[in-house]
Amino acid sequence: MKILKNAVEAIQIGLEDFTSEDPRRAQSALRNIFAGTLLLFKEKLRRLSPPANDNILIQQTIVPSLDEHGQLFFQGRGHKTVDVQQIRERFKNFGIIINWNAFDEISNLRNNIEHYYTEKPPYIVNEVVSKSFKIIRDFCVTYLNEEPSELFGPEAWNIFLETDEIYESEKDESIKSLLGVDWKFQTLREAVSNIRCPSCQSDLIHAIIHKKYDPGETLTLFCKKCFNEFDIEDVIEECINEELAAEAHIAWMDGGDDPYADCPECGKSTYIFAEMACLNCGYQQADKRCGICHNQLDLEEAYEGDLCSYHRHSMEKADD
């Protein structure tokens, strides 16, 4: 029970740091809540270990040995405990399902916020606490058979509940703000749901001043976490890549056409074939065919002229 006790205390202390008005305790809140979550994972591995050695699955190195009767058994070696990657692997073997995408998101947010935090801890860590809340709550109930409100106590659990409510409220406002912009392209309207602040990776992004997007023109966005202002152009490639990643992968597997490509005008990976335009600069390529073979030209060929790459190369070779 020592690991579970340490996990609970780390999370409780993290929540105390979170509610403190001292800005120096913001980083402590992040570290303690994250560390407490990892300790909960280790507690599950401890419970899965055999009674004779209930710490073996927590140890980083496990080696086979023979006892005095020649029977095979396993024992831990060294003092290092499992890291995150080993926890992933062992959970996978035991069929324990964790939302690792959300966990990685928390880890990345924590690392970024460690370097980009203001003097208002609640505004800095709300997202991390909220996302941690979901993982901790589900894990305690599903895999530890523990009631979270009893495990952490009503005071700590109420902080989780209030923070989650605050974050969700802020997220709703962010969504409304972005949906209030006329993005011109349906693909971009869907892709902006993937926007994250380039400084702190928060997803609490608001559109300010401008309510209509024109390719090539400035559209300023504002991060509610670190107060960073940036332009949609700074994040448009990442948003489109995230939005169309699955479609692009399927196209690659099936030998189909990519949904997007590098724009020959601005160079960004933002030319969307379904939109017949570059979402970043607005470049539109007219349908063209080779002047010799009449085959349809691809995006780059059409941008460079009126010949397919084969006939262009042939003519250039003839000129030599």
C-alpha positions in Angstrom: 0.0 0.0 0.0 3.0 2.3 0.2 3.0 3.1 -3.5 -0.7 3.9 -3.4 -0.2 6.1 -0.4 2.6 8.0 -2.1 0.5 8.4 -5.2 -2.4 9.8 -3.3 -0.2 12.2 -1.3 1.6 13.4 -4.4 -1.7 14.2 -6.2 -3.1 15.9 -3.0 0.0 18.0 -2.6 -0.1 18.9 -6.3 -3.7 20.1 -5.9 -2.7 22.1 -2.9 0.1 23.7 -5.0 -2.4 24.3 -7.7 -4.7 26.3 -5.5 -1.9 28.4 -4.0 -1.6 32.0 -5.0 2.2 31.7 -5.0 3.3 31.5 -8.7 6.4 29.5 -7.8 4.2 26.5 -6.8 2.7 26.2 -10.3 5.6 23.9 -11.5 5.4 21.9 -8.3 1.7 21.3 -9.0 2.5 19.9 -12.4 5.3 17.7 -11.2 3.3 16.2 -8.3 0.1 15.5 -10.2 2.1 13.9 -13.0 4.3 11.9 -10.6 1.2 10.8 -8.7 -0.4 9.5 -11.9 2.7 7.4 -12.7 2.6 6.0 -9.1 -1.0 4.9 -9.6 0.2 3.0 -12.7 2.9 1.3 -10.6 0.4 0.4 -7.9 -1.5 -1.6 -10.5 1.7 -3.4 -11.5 2.4 -4.1 -7.8 -1.1 -5.7 -7.5 -0.5 -7.8 -10.5 2.8 -9.1 -9.1 2.9 -12.5 -7.4 2.3 -12.4 -3.6 5.8 -13.7 -2.9 7.4 -10.8 -4.7 4.8 -8.1 -5.0 7.3 -5.5 -6.4 8.7 -7.6 -9.3 6.6 -6.0 -12.1 7.6 -2.6 -10.9 11.3 -3.3 -11.3 12.9 -2.3 -14.6 15.0 -5.5 -15.0 13.4 -9.0 -14.5 15.6 -12.1 -14.9 14.7 -15.8 -14.7 16.4 -18.0 -12.0 16.2 -21.5 -10.6 15.5 -22.2 -6.9 17.1 -25.0 -4.9 14.6 -27.5 -6.3 15.4 -26.5 -9.9 12.1 -24.7 -10.3 12.0 -21.6 -12.5 11.1 -18.3 -10.9 11.7 -14.6 -11.8 13.4 -12.0 -9.7 14.1 -8.3 -10.1 17.6 -7.0 -10.5 18.9 -3.6 -9.5 17.0 -0.7 -7.9 15.6 1.0 -11.0 11.8 0.9 -11.5 9.9 0.9 -14.7 9.8 4.0 -16.9 6.8 5.2 -18.9 7.7 3.0 -22.0 8.0 -0.1 -19.9 4.7 0.7 -18.2 3.1 0.9 -21.6 4.5 -2.4 -22.6 3.5 -4.2 -19.5 0.0 -2.7 -19.5 -0.4 -3.8 -23.1 0.5 -7.4 -22.1 -2.1 -7.4 -19.4 -4.8 -5.8 -21.5 -4.8 -2.6 -19.5 -6.1 0.3 -21.7 -4.9 3.8 -21.1 -5.6 6.8 -23.3 -1.9 7.2 -24.1 -2.5 10.0 -26.6 -4.0 12.0 -23.8 -1.2 11.0 -21.4 1.4 12.1 -23.9 -0.5 15.3 -24.3 -0.3 15.9 -20.6 3.4 15.1 -20.6 4.1 17.5 -23.4 2.0 20.2 -21.9 3.8 19.8 -18.6 7.2 20.1 -20.3 6.2 23.1 -22.2 4.4 24.9 -19.3 7.6 24.3 -17.2 9.2 26.8 -19.6 6.2 29.1 -20.3 4.3 29.9 -17.2 2.9 33.2 -15.9 2.2 34.4 -12.4 -1.3 33.0 -12.5 -1.0 29.2 -11.8 -4.7 28.3 -12.2 -4.6 29.7 -15.8 -1.4 27.8 -16.5 -2.3 24.3 -15.2 -6.1 24.1 -15.7 -5.7 22.1 -18.8 -3.1 19.7 -17.3 -5.2 19.1 -14.2 -8.4 18.6 -16.2 -6.8 16.1 -18.5 -5.1 14.3 -15.6 -8.5 14.2 -13.8 -10.0 12.1 -16.6 -7.1 9.6 -16.6 -6.9 9.3 -12.8 -10.6 9.0 -12.4 -11.0 6.2 -15.0 -7.9 4.3 -13.9 -8.9 4.3 -10.2 -12.4 3.0 -10.9 -11.5 0.5 -13.7 -8.2 -1.0 -12.6 -7.7 -0.2 -9.0 -11.4 -0.7 -7.9 -11.1 2.5 -5.8 -13.6 5.2 -5.5 -11.6 8.4 -6.3 -13.5 10.7 -4.0 -12.8 8.4 -1.1 -9.2 7.7 -2.2 -8.2 11.4 -2.4 -10.7 12.9 0.0 -13.6 15.3 -0.8 -11.4 18.4 -0.6 -8.9 17.3 -3.2 -11.6 15.7 -5.4 -13.7 18.9 -5.4 -10.6 20.8 -6.8 -10.4 18.2 -9.6 -14.1 18.6 -10.4 -14.1 22.4 -10.3 -10.9 22.6 -12.5 -12.4 20.2 -15.0 -15.5 22.4 -15.2 -13.4 25.5 -15.6 -11.3 24.0 -18.4 -14.4 22.7 -20.2 -16.0 26.1 -20.0 -12.8 27.7 -21.4 -12.7 25.1 -24.1 -16.3 25.8 -25.1 -15.4 29.5 -25.4 -12.4 28.7 -27.6 -14.5 26.5 -29.9 -17.1 29.2 -30.2 -14.5 31.8 -31.0 -12.9 29.7 -33.8 -16.3 28.7 -35.2 -17.2 32.3 -35.4 -14.6 32.9 -38.1 -15.5 32.6 -41.7 -12.6 30.2 -42.7 -13.7 30.2 -46.4 -12.6 26.6 -46.9 -14.5 23.7 -45.3 -11.3 21.7 -44.8 -9.7 24.6 -42.8 -12.9 25.1 -40.8 -12.5 21.5 -39.6 -8.7 21.6 -39.3 -8.7 24.5 -36.9 -10.0 22.2 -34.2 -6.4 20.9 -34.1 -4.8 24.3 -33.3 -2.4 24.4 -30.5 -0.3 27.3 -29.3 3.2 27.1 -30.8 4.7 28.3 -27.5 2.9 26.2 -24.8 0.9 23.7 -26.8 -2.4 24.7 -25.1 -5.6 24.1 -27.1 -7.4 27.1 -25.5 -7.1 29.3 -28.6 -9.2 32.3 -29.5 -9.5 34.3 -32.7 -9.2 38.0 -32.0 -10.2 41.1 -34.1 -10.5 39.3 -37.5 -13.6 37.2 -38.1 -12.9 36.4 -41.7 -10.0 34.4 -43.1 -8.4 35.5 -46.4 -5.5 33.4 -47.6 -2.3 35.3 -47.4 -3.7 37.9 -45.0 -3.0 38.1 -41.3 -5.4 36.4 -38.9 -4.3 36.8 -35.3 -4.9 34.0 -32.7 -4.5 34.3 -29.0 -3.6 31.7 -26.4 -5.5 31.9 -23.1 -2.7 29.9 -21.3 0.5 31.8 -22.0 -1.1 34.9 -23.7 0.9 34.4 -26.8 -0.3 36.0 -30.0 0.4 34.2 -33.3 -0.8 34.1 -36.9 -2.8 31.2 -38.4 0.0 30.8 -40.9 2.3 29.7 -38.0 0.1 26.6 -37.4 -1.8 26.0 -40.5 0.4 23.1 -41.8 0.3 21.3 -38.5 -3.5 21.6 -38.4 -4.0 20.3 -41.9 -1.6 17.5 -41.4 -3.4 16.4 -38.2 -6.8 16.7 -39.9 -5.9 14.8 -43.0 -3.4 12.3 -41.5 -5.7 9.3 -41.6 -6.9 10.1 -45.1 -3.4 10.5 -46.3 -2.4 7.2 -44.7 -5.2 5.3 -46.3 -4.3 6.8 -49.7 -0.7 5.7 -49.2 -1.8 2.1 -48.2 -4.2 1.8 -51.1 -2.2 3.6 -53.7 -4.7 6.4 -54.0 -4.2 10.1 -54.4 -2.9 12.2 -51.5 -5.5 14.7 -50.1 -3.0 17.5 -50.0 0.4 18.5 -51.3 3.1 21.2 -51.1 1.9 24.3 -52.7 4.1 25.3 -55.6 3.5 29.0 -54.8 4.1 29.3 -51.1 5.9 26.0 -50.4 3.7 24.9 -47.5 1.9 21.6 -47.4 -1.5 23.3 -47.6 -2.7 22.7 -51.2 -5.9 20.7 -50.8 -7.1 18.9 -53.9 -10.7 18.8 -52.7 -10.7 22.5 -52.4 -8.6 23.0 -55.6 -6.7 25.7 -53.7 -3.9 26.3 -51.2 -5.4 27.2 -47.9 -2.4 29.2 -46.9 -1.8 31.5 -49.8 -5.0 31.0 -51.9 -3.1 29.7 -55.0 -5.4 27.9 -57.4 -4.1 25.8 -60.3 -6.3 25.5 -63.4 -6.8 22.1 -65.0 -4.1 21.7 -67.6 -3.1 19.0 -70.1 0.3 18.4 -71.7 0.6 20.3 -75.0 2.1 17.2 -76.6 0.6 14.0 -75.2 -2.5 15.7 -73.7 -2.2 13.8 -70.5 -3.4 15.7 -67.4 -0.7 17.6 -65.6 -0.1 17.2 -61.9 0.1 20.2 -59.6 3.8 20.9 -60.0 3.8 20.3 -63.8 0.9 22.6 -64.3 2.6 25.3 -62.2 5.8 25.1 -64.3 4.2 25.2 -67.7 2.2 23.3 -70.3 4.2 20.0 -70.6 4.3 16.9 -68.6 7.6 16.0 -66.9 8.5 13.4 -69.5 8.1 15.8 -72.5 9.7 18.7 -70.6 12.7 16.5 -69.9 12.8 15.3 -73.5 12.8 18.9 -74.9 15.5 20.0 -72.4 17.6 17.0 -73.4 17.1 17.8 -77.1 18.2 21.4 -76.5 21.4 20.2 -75.0 
